[in-house]
Every structure is written in structure tokens, then in C-alpha cells.
Amino acid sequence: HAEALRAVEVLHVAPALRIAAQAMVARTLLAQGRTAEATVLARGAAADLAQLGEIEEGEAGVRLVLVDCLEASGACEESRGVLAQARAWLMARAARISEPSWRTRFMNEVPTNAKLLTSCDARSS
């Protein structure tokens, strides 16, 4: 845990990697039941992502870990709002893919994207 946090700090020179690392550490802390710490890191990753604009890989994971952290901490209303924003982001990103089969694969076969969509479907019913 401490080494992972040090790695996050070292990655200040590579913002996209730092954001992804923060999200991974947040996911690990959440799995350990350390919800408050995970939520702080997930919020930080999401804020850094918003400031940077986008990252090439792992953007859905950043958004999804924040949703999960908020839900685990009891902030269900905020979690639903972040989830709706994440779904809108994913749909907009998918819309930029002109080839329908590639778009479908992006939505359904990239694990975090599929999980994000599944989460949206499950939580809206």
C-alpha cells in the first residue's frame, strides 16, 4: 500500500499514468474495506482527470471506481450522478467510433466499459 502511494507521487511527471495509478490504488483500498481512503484517492483521480481532459487508457476505470467508492461510503445520490455522467461520457466516446462493429466491441468487450454499462443498467432498475 505505502509503495503504491509512493509510486502515485512519483508519477506526477506523467499525469495520465498517475491518474490510472490513483484509481488502481483506490480500487485496492476499497477491496480492503478502507472506503474513506479509497474515496479520497478516487476523488483525486477524477479531479485530475477532469483537469487533464482525457487519458488514453483507463478513463472508464477512474470513473467506475469513484462510483463504487461513493456507493460504498453511502453517498448513493452522488454515486448515481457520477454514474450518469460516466455513462454519458462513454456514449459520447463510443459515438466517435464510426465502424459499428468496433463501437459494439468498445462498449461490450472492453471490461471496464461493459461493467460501467452493466452498472448503469442494474442501478437504474
N, C-alpha and C positions, 0 to 999 in steps of 0.2 A: 504493500500500500504506500509506504513512505517513498520507495523508489519510483513508483508510478507517478506520484505527485511531483517528485523532483524532475522526472522526465517532462512532465507538462510544463514546468517552469523553464526548463532548458529550451523547449520548443518555441519560446517567444520569438525566435528568429524565423520561424516557419508557421505563420498563423493558421493556415489550413490544417496542418498536422496537429498543432496544439489544440484546435477545436475538437478534432476527432479523438485525440487522446483524452481530453477532459470528459467527453461523452463516454468513452470506454471505462474510465475510472469511475464515473458516476454510476454506470451500469453495474460494475463490480460492487461498489459500496451498497447499492440498492439490493443486490442479491444477498449481501451480508446482513441486511436489516438495518443498515446505517442510513436511514432515509433522510435525515436532516442534512448530513454531509453530502449525500448524493444530490440532493435538491440544489444545494448551493453550487456545486460543480456543474450540474445540468443547466441551471440558470446562467451561469457564467459562459458556458459553451454557446448557449442560444443567443446571449447578448453579443458575444464575439462574432458569431455567425451573422447576426443582423448588421453589425458594423462592417464586416468584410463584404457582405452581399451574397456570396455563394462559395461553396467549395466543390471541388471536382468529385470527390468520393465521400460518402458517409453523411451527407446532409440529412437524409431521412432518419438515420440513426440518432443524430443530435436532437432532432425534433421529437422522435419517439421516446427517447429516454427522459426528456423533460415531461412529456405527457405521463409516463409511468411514475416518475418521482412525485409529481403533483398529486396524482391519484392516490399513491401510497401515503402521502402526507395528509390526505383528507381535503385537499383543495380541489374537489371534484368539479366545481363550476369553472375554475380557471383551467383545469385539465381539459375539459370539453372545448373551451375556447381555443386553446393551443392545438388541440386535435383538429378542430375545424380549419384552423389556419394551415396546419401541416397538410391536410388533405387538399386544400385549395392550391398550395404550393406544388404538391405532387401532380395534380391535374394540369396545372399550367406548364410544368416541366414536361409532362408527357405530351401535351399538345404541340410542343416544339419538334416532336419526332414525326416526320412526315410519313414514314413507312408504317402502315398499320400493324404488320406482324411484329416489327421491332417495338412499337409502342406497347402492344399487348405483353410482350416479353418483359419490357421495362417495368410495367405495372405488376405483373403476376409472378415473374421469375426472379427478380431481384428481391432477396429475402426481406430486407427492411421495408421496401416499398409494399410488398404483399402484406406484411404484418401491419403496416400503417393502414392499409385499406381494410384489412380484416378487423382491426381495432375500431375503425370508424363504423363499420357495419354492425359490429357487436354492441358498441356503446350507444348507437342511435336507435336500437330496437328495444 
